[in-house]
Amino acid sequence: MYGDGWYLPLLKLLVPKLRSGSVVMADNIFTFRKDLQPYVDYVQSGENGFISTTLHIADGFEYSVFAP
């Protein structure tokens, strides 16, 4: 299962444990583009403590830095 079924809920569980500068990477961003859109929107919104960009490597990686 991909997308909002796992990626986003797991990230939200991790956030309280993250230090400023922590890096979070998510794989298969292009392969499962539709399913992972809620995750990408969350980390790229600028409202949830992340600075994030999609890396065009293989199936796509979302590279996010926690910077609250």
Beta strands, then each sheet from edge to edge (+ up, - down):
strand 1: 23-27
strand 2: 50-55
strand 3: 61-66
sheet 1: 1+ 3- 2+
end
